[in-house]
Amino acid sequence: VDKAEVRKRFGLGDGPVVAYSGVLDRFQRIDLLLEAMAEVAWTHPTARLAIAVTIPNAAHEAAVREQAEQLKIADKVVLTPPLPLAGVREVLAAADVAVVPRPQAPGFPIKLLNYMDAGKPCVLFASSASGGMTDGENCVLAAPDTGAALGAAIRGVLADADGRRRLGAGATAFVRARHDRAATAGKLVAAYRRLLAGCRK
């Protein structure tokens, strides 16, 4: 991916890019992400929040723009047109950090797996971490569940280029070791074998 071309196409500028991909429904807590971006803007005035829209919803997009206006960061928030998966990959490639703003999210959101497999340093709430995710090793965990805490975590990642590379490598290693398709298929096959073994008795 030509990162410069992607940034130019979506109007992301030359500064740091924070990425989110997926739907904009309220349960995703985009409101917390926008509050976090307002915090980021204090120390990174050229930063942009790239929201890679996958399913269009005019009402949700209008709510995002309205809150961005209220927080005085409208010029820092870029909502893409609806993108296929290839387009989401391009936005992620151009980003410096990817964020899951939903607190207390069970399991592993698909967006998080995609972020990690793309080698992006990821920021999420500690209340959403599960399955061996380790702060500072394969992600950055924010606490408490507030926009201010999320913003502080994002700022910390943006301020440390070496740390971003380390986190990105750790994220890729983590997702490929634990959530690779072959590994997941092996676990599923083992579950069926256990079930069938019990049926034969």
Residue frames as qw, qx, qy, qz and C-alpha x, y, z in Angstrom:
[[0.000, 0.889, 0.459, 0.000, 0.00, 0.00, 0.00],
 [0.351, 0.407, -0.031, 0.843, 1.23, 3.49, -0.89],
 [0.307, -0.572, -0.588, 0.482, 0.62, 5.10, 2.50],
 [0.085, -0.305, 0.037, 0.948, 1.17, 8.64, 1.18],
 [0.216, -0.155, -0.620, -0.739, -1.40, 8.08, -1.56],
 [0.364, -0.514, -0.777, -0.006, -3.94, 6.67, 0.88],
 [0.256, -0.507, -0.384, 0.728, -3.46, 9.62, 3.23],
 [0.033, 0.168, -0.269, -0.948, -3.91, 12.04, 0.35],
 [0.250, -0.285, -0.769, -0.514, -6.99, 10.26, -0.99],
 [0.414, -0.617, -0.668, 0.034, -8.81, 10.38, 2.35],
 [0.043, -0.812, 0.030, -0.582, -7.47, 13.77, 3.45],
 [0.807, -0.493, -0.273, 0.177, -5.55, 12.44, 6.44],
 [0.080, -0.960, 0.252, -0.092, -2.70, 14.94, 6.26],
 [0.583, 0.505, -0.567, 0.289, 0.91, 14.32, 7.24],
 [0.295, -0.531, 0.568, -0.555, 0.48, 13.97, 11.01],
 [0.146, -0.083, 0.961, -0.220, -0.30, 10.94, 13.17],
 [0.589, -0.097, -0.442, -0.669, -3.34, 8.87, 12.16],
 [0.348, -0.054, 0.811, -0.468, -5.57, 7.10, 14.67],
 [0.407, 0.017, -0.689, -0.599, -7.81, 4.47, 13.05],
 [0.507, 0.100, 0.704, -0.487, -11.13, 2.86, 13.84],
 [0.300, 0.072, -0.723, -0.618, -12.97, 0.50, 11.49],
 [0.055, -0.296, -0.945, 0.128, -16.48, -0.88, 11.60],
 [0.157, -0.706, -0.594, -0.351, -20.02, 0.14, 12.34],
 [0.072, 0.346, -0.242, 0.904, -20.91, 3.31, 14.20],
 [0.570, -0.565, -0.533, -0.267, -23.69, 1.93, 16.40],
 [0.340, -0.805, 0.197, -0.445, -23.88, 3.36, 19.90],
 [0.913, -0.399, 0.086, 0.023, -22.66, 0.18, 21.57],
 [0.791, 0.330, -0.099, 0.506, -19.28, 0.68, 19.85],
 [0.439, -0.790, -0.150, 0.402, -18.80, 3.82, 22.00],
 [0.525, 0.498, 0.163, 0.671, -17.51, 6.11, 19.29],
 [0.228, -0.929, -0.089, -0.278, -18.39, 8.89, 21.73],
 [0.712, -0.630, 0.179, 0.254, -15.49, 7.78, 23.93],
 [0.725, 0.153, 0.298, 0.602, -13.18, 7.64, 20.92],
 [0.210, 0.788, 0.194, 0.545, -14.08, 11.22, 19.99],
 [0.473, -0.877, 0.052, -0.066, -13.47, 12.36, 23.57],
 [0.806, -0.308, 0.256, 0.435, -10.11, 10.60, 23.39],
 [0.574, 0.466, 0.278, 0.613, -9.29, 12.35, 20.13],
 [0.098, -0.941, -0.076, -0.316, -9.98, 15.71, 21.75],
 [0.668, -0.686, 0.222, 0.185, -7.34, 14.78, 24.34],
 [0.784, 0.068, 0.335, 0.518, -4.91, 13.67, 21.64],
 [0.364, 0.797, 0.227, 0.424, -5.32, 16.97, 19.80],
 [0.350, -0.932, 0.072, 0.053, -3.78, 18.88, 22.71],
 [0.535, -0.582, 0.504, 0.347, -0.37, 17.28, 22.19],
 [0.410, 0.024, 0.731, 0.545, -0.72, 16.24, 18.52],
 [0.326, 0.577, 0.191, -0.724, -2.56, 19.08, 16.77],
 [0.367, 0.423, -0.569, -0.602, -1.94, 17.57, 13.31],
 [0.212, 0.004, 0.975, -0.066, -3.36, 14.17, 14.25],
 [0.562, 0.037, -0.330, -0.757, -6.38, 12.81, 12.41],
 [0.537, 0.018, 0.779, -0.324, -8.95, 10.20, 13.38],
 [0.365, 0.188, -0.680, -0.607, -9.71, 7.99, 10.38],
 [0.616, 0.091, 0.630, -0.464, -13.02, 6.20, 10.78],
 [0.129, 0.157, -0.835, -0.512, -13.17, 3.49, 8.13],
 [0.651, 0.132, 0.289, -0.690, -16.89, 3.09, 7.58],
 [0.108, -0.081, 0.960, 0.245, -17.95, -0.41, 6.54],
 [0.018, 0.562, 0.815, 0.140, -21.76, -0.15, 6.73],
 [0.017, 0.294, 0.066, 0.953, -23.27, 3.27, 5.98],
 [0.239, -0.666, -0.691, 0.146, -25.79, 4.77, 8.39],
 [0.149, 0.642, 0.128, 0.741, -26.64, 8.42, 7.89],
 [0.520, -0.794, -0.133, -0.285, -28.00, 8.93, 11.40],
 [0.829, -0.430, -0.012, 0.357, -24.92, 7.47, 13.09],
 [0.586, 0.256, 0.107, 0.761, -22.56, 9.43, 10.85],
 [0.080, -0.768, -0.153, -0.617, -24.47, 12.64, 11.62],
 [0.687, -0.720, -0.095, -0.026, -24.16, 11.92, 15.37],
 [0.788, -0.148, 0.037, 0.596, -20.39, 11.48, 15.01],
 [0.347, 0.475, 0.151, 0.795, -20.06, 14.75, 13.12],
 [0.341, -0.818, -0.187, -0.424, -22.24, 16.58, 15.64],
 [0.762, -0.609, -0.041, 0.214, -20.16, 15.41, 18.61],
 [0.690, 0.085, 0.103, 0.712, -16.94, 16.24, 16.76],
 [0.084, 0.694, 0.168, 0.695, -18.27, 19.77, 16.24],
 [0.563, -0.792, -0.130, -0.198, -19.15, 20.08, 19.92],
 [0.809, -0.437, 0.079, 0.385, -15.64, 18.93, 20.88],
 [0.145, 0.921, -0.238, -0.273, -14.11, 21.32, 18.34],
 [0.420, -0.388, 0.750, 0.333, -12.31, 18.53, 16.50],
 [0.741, 0.538, 0.306, -0.261, -14.44, 18.36, 13.36],
 [0.446, 0.793, -0.387, -0.148, -11.39, 19.17, 11.23],
 [0.114, -0.526, 0.839, -0.075, -9.55, 16.20, 12.76],
 [0.609, 0.098, 0.749, -0.244, -12.19, 13.52, 12.10],
 [0.335, 0.345, -0.608, -0.632, -12.38, 11.82, 8.71],
 [0.719, 0.152, 0.609, -0.298, -15.24, 9.46, 7.93],
 [0.093, -0.207, 0.780, 0.584, -14.54, 7.47, 4.81],
 [0.697, 0.109, -0.267, -0.656, -17.18, 6.48, 2.30],
 [0.916, -0.153, 0.302, -0.217, -18.35, 2.87, 2.76],
 [0.149, 0.654, -0.724, -0.160, -15.32, 0.66, 2.20],
 [0.944, 0.046, -0.310, -0.098, -14.84, -2.99, 1.22],
 [0.842, -0.480, 0.067, 0.236, -12.33, -5.00, 3.24],
 [0.706, 0.274, 0.084, 0.648, -9.52, -4.01, 0.85],
 [0.049, 0.780, 0.038, 0.623, -10.24, -0.35, 1.57],
 [0.664, -0.737, 0.030, -0.122, -10.16, -0.96, 5.32],
 [0.876, -0.134, 0.068, 0.458, -6.74, -2.60, 4.91],
 [0.449, 0.556, 0.054, 0.698, -5.50, 0.53, 3.14],
 [0.296, -0.835, 0.015, -0.463, -6.66, 2.81, 5.94],
 [0.838, -0.534, 0.068, 0.093, -5.05, 0.55, 8.53],
 [0.802, 0.170, 0.048, 0.570, -1.79, 0.51, 6.58],
 [0.232, 0.656, 0.006, 0.718, -1.71, 4.32, 6.66],
 [0.534, -0.783, -0.090, -0.307, -2.50, 4.51, 10.38],
 [0.197, 0.558, -0.649, 0.478, -0.10, 4.82, 13.31],
 [0.138, -0.033, 0.845, -0.515, -2.40, 3.30, 15.93],
 [0.447, -0.285, -0.648, -0.546, -5.73, 1.45, 15.86],
 [0.214, -0.155, 0.574, -0.775, -8.36, 1.69, 18.57],
 [0.383, -0.417, -0.796, -0.213, -11.23, -0.38, 19.96],
 [0.108, -0.357, 0.270, -0.888, -13.20, 2.15, 22.07],
 [0.717, -0.382, -0.353, -0.464, -15.83, -0.25, 23.45],
 [0.169, -0.460, 0.725, -0.484, -15.39, -0.93, 27.17],
 [0.562, -0.073, 0.722, -0.397, -16.23, -4.27, 28.76],
 [0.709, 0.386, -0.351, -0.474, -16.40, -6.01, 25.37],
 [0.818, -0.231, 0.522, -0.072, -16.44, -9.82, 25.71],
 [0.860, 0.273, 0.365, 0.229, -14.28, -12.02, 23.51],
 [0.388, -0.303, 0.373, 0.786, -12.26, -10.67, 20.60],
 [0.471, 0.736, 0.166, -0.458, -13.93, -8.19, 18.27],
 [0.806, 0.392, 0.310, 0.318, -13.13, -9.01, 14.64],
 [0.256, 0.935, -0.087, 0.229, -11.78, -5.48, 14.19],
 [0.459, -0.769, 0.445, -0.001, -9.21, -6.13, 16.91],
 [0.833, -0.046, 0.497, 0.238, -8.04, -9.33, 15.24],
 [0.610, 0.701, 0.207, 0.306, -7.74, -7.43, 11.95],
 [0.068, -0.962, 0.235, -0.122, -5.79, -4.60, 13.59],
 [0.627, -0.577, 0.516, 0.088, -3.38, -7.03, 15.21],
 [0.825, 0.198, 0.454, 0.272, -2.89, -9.14, 12.10],
 [0.448, 0.844, 0.081, 0.285, -2.08, -5.93, 10.21],
 [0.675, 0.025, -0.253, 0.692, 0.72, -5.27, 12.70],
 [0.071, -0.722, -0.056, -0.686, -0.86, -2.14, 14.16],
 [0.155, 0.014, -0.682, 0.714, -0.23, -1.05, 17.73],
 [0.373, -0.543, -0.628, -0.415, -3.65, -1.37, 19.36],
 [0.075, -0.143, 0.507, -0.847, -5.25, 0.60, 22.17],
 [0.532, -0.433, -0.602, -0.408, -8.30, -0.72, 24.00],
 [0.494, -0.628, 0.246, -0.548, -9.78, -0.62, 27.47],
 [0.016, 0.321, -0.906, 0.274, -8.36, -2.95, 30.09],
 [0.594, 0.086, 0.559, -0.573, -11.96, -3.99, 30.86],
 [0.809, 0.445, -0.073, -0.378, -12.14, -5.48, 27.35],
 [0.243, 0.583, -0.774, -0.043, -8.84, -7.37, 27.41],
 [0.887, -0.165, 0.340, -0.267, -9.01, -11.14, 27.49],
 [0.956, 0.273, 0.077, 0.071, -7.20, -14.26, 26.35],
 [0.804, -0.159, 0.107, 0.563, -3.63, -13.35, 27.18],
 [0.306, 0.811, 0.078, 0.493, -3.51, -9.76, 25.98],
 [0.660, -0.431, -0.224, 0.573, -0.67, -8.04, 27.83],
 [0.035, 0.994, 0.074, -0.076, -0.30, -4.31, 28.32],
 [0.129, -0.852, 0.449, 0.238, 2.89, -3.01, 26.73],
 [0.477, -0.238, 0.804, 0.264, 3.64, -6.32, 24.99],
 [0.223, 0.258, 0.803, 0.488, 0.95, -6.84, 22.36],
 [0.084, -0.766, -0.485, -0.413, -1.40, -3.92, 23.08],
 [0.092, 0.172, -0.396, 0.897, -1.89, -0.88, 25.30],
 [0.316, -0.563, -0.763, -0.033, -4.67, -1.13, 27.87],
 [0.059, -0.426, 0.085, -0.899, -6.43, 2.02, 29.06],
 [0.439, -0.555, -0.693, 0.134, -8.16, 2.41, 32.43],
 [0.433, 0.289, 0.757, -0.394, -10.60, 3.51, 33.69],
 [0.361, 0.456, 0.736, 0.346, -13.32, 3.31, 31.00],
 [0.073, 0.856, 0.210, -0.466, -13.23, 6.99, 30.06],
 [0.601, 0.767, 0.083, 0.211, -12.41, 9.02, 26.99],
 [0.109, -0.919, 0.369, -0.089, -9.65, 10.80, 28.92],
 [0.675, -0.411, 0.606, 0.085, -7.93, 7.51, 29.80],
 [0.798, 0.402, 0.405, 0.193, -8.25, 6.27, 26.23],
 [0.349, 0.921, -0.065, 0.158, -6.78, 9.54, 24.96],
 [0.349, -0.795, 0.496, 0.002, -3.84, 9.32, 27.36],
 [0.790, -0.106, 0.582, 0.160, -3.10, 5.79, 26.16],
 [0.674, 0.658, 0.259, 0.215, -3.22, 6.87, 22.51],
 [0.071, 0.963, -0.242, 0.092, -0.93, 9.81, 23.21],
 [0.587, -0.579, 0.559, 0.090, 1.56, 7.51, 24.86],
 [0.802, 0.203, 0.509, 0.240, 1.66, 5.25, 21.80],
 [0.483, 0.842, 0.128, 0.203, 2.03, 8.17, 19.38],
 [0.160, -0.933, 0.321, -0.034, 4.92, 9.56, 21.39],
 [0.535, -0.484, 0.685, 0.105, 7.01, 6.37, 21.14],
 [0.635, 0.521, -0.413, -0.393, 7.98, 5.25, 17.61],
 [0.212, 0.339, -0.913, 0.081, 10.08, 2.34, 18.85],
 [0.371, 0.066, 0.763, -0.525, 7.26, 1.27, 21.12],
 [0.694, 0.407, 0.035, -0.593, 4.82, 1.32, 18.19],
 [0.540, 0.445, -0.682, -0.210, 7.05, -1.04, 16.21],
 [0.015, 0.188, -0.928, 0.320, 7.41, -3.36, 19.20],
 [0.510, 0.202, 0.553, -0.627, 3.67, -3.37, 19.88],
 [0.681, 0.444, -0.236, -0.532, 2.87, -4.00, 16.22],
 [0.418, 0.353, -0.836, -0.040, 5.20, -6.98, 16.08],
 [0.147, -0.048, 0.861, -0.485, 3.81, -8.30, 19.36],
 [0.621, 0.281, 0.256, -0.685, 0.24, -7.91, 18.10],
 [0.670, 0.406, -0.488, -0.384, 0.95, -9.88, 14.94],
 [0.253, 0.261, -0.914, 0.180, 2.72, -12.65, 16.83],
 [0.343, 0.044, 0.688, -0.637, -0.14, -12.84, 19.34],
 [0.701, 0.322, 0.109, -0.627, -2.96, -13.11, 16.82],
 [0.637, 0.413, -0.598, -0.257, -1.15, -15.60, 14.61],
 [0.136, 0.224, -0.917, 0.302, -0.27, -17.82, 17.56],
 [0.232, 0.168, 0.767, -0.575, -3.72, -17.79, 19.13],
 [0.526, 0.534, 0.368, -0.550, -6.24, -16.92, 16.43],
 [0.106, 0.360, -0.729, -0.572, -4.74, -18.28, 13.22],
 [0.771, 0.106, -0.196, -0.596, -7.30, -20.16, 11.12],
 [0.662, 0.179, -0.727, 0.022, -5.37, -23.41, 11.35],
 [0.100, 0.120, -0.758, 0.633, -5.07, -23.10, 15.14],
 [0.526, 0.030, 0.264, -0.808, -8.77, -22.30, 15.46],
 [0.784, 0.152, -0.434, -0.417, -9.70, -25.21, 13.20],
 [0.458, 0.187, -0.826, 0.270, -7.54, -27.53, 15.33],
 [0.181, -0.050, 0.631, -0.753, -9.38, -26.45, 18.48],
 [0.688, 0.114, -0.012, -0.716, -12.74, -27.01, 16.79],
 [0.718, 0.195, -0.647, -0.165, -11.73, -30.48, 15.58],
 [0.231, 0.147, -0.826, 0.493, -10.51, -31.37, 19.09],
 [0.431, 0.000, 0.411, -0.804, -13.87, -30.26, 20.53],
 [0.789, 0.159, -0.266, -0.530, -15.76, -32.48, 18.07],
 [0.571, 0.221, -0.784, 0.100, -13.49, -35.42, 18.86],
 [0.053, -0.099, 0.740, -0.663, -14.17, -35.04, 22.57],
 [0.618, 0.099, 0.166, -0.762, -17.90, -34.86, 21.88],
 [0.782, 0.228, -0.469, -0.342, -17.86, -37.92, 19.63],
 [0.337, 0.240, -0.853, 0.317, -15.73, -39.88, 22.07],
 [0.306, -0.025, 0.616, -0.725, -18.39, -39.35, 24.72],
 [0.726, 0.189, -0.076, -0.657, -21.12, -40.51, 22.36],
 [0.632, 0.276, -0.711, -0.138, -19.42, -43.84, 21.70],
 [0.018, -0.219, 0.842, -0.493, -19.50, -44.87, 25.34]]
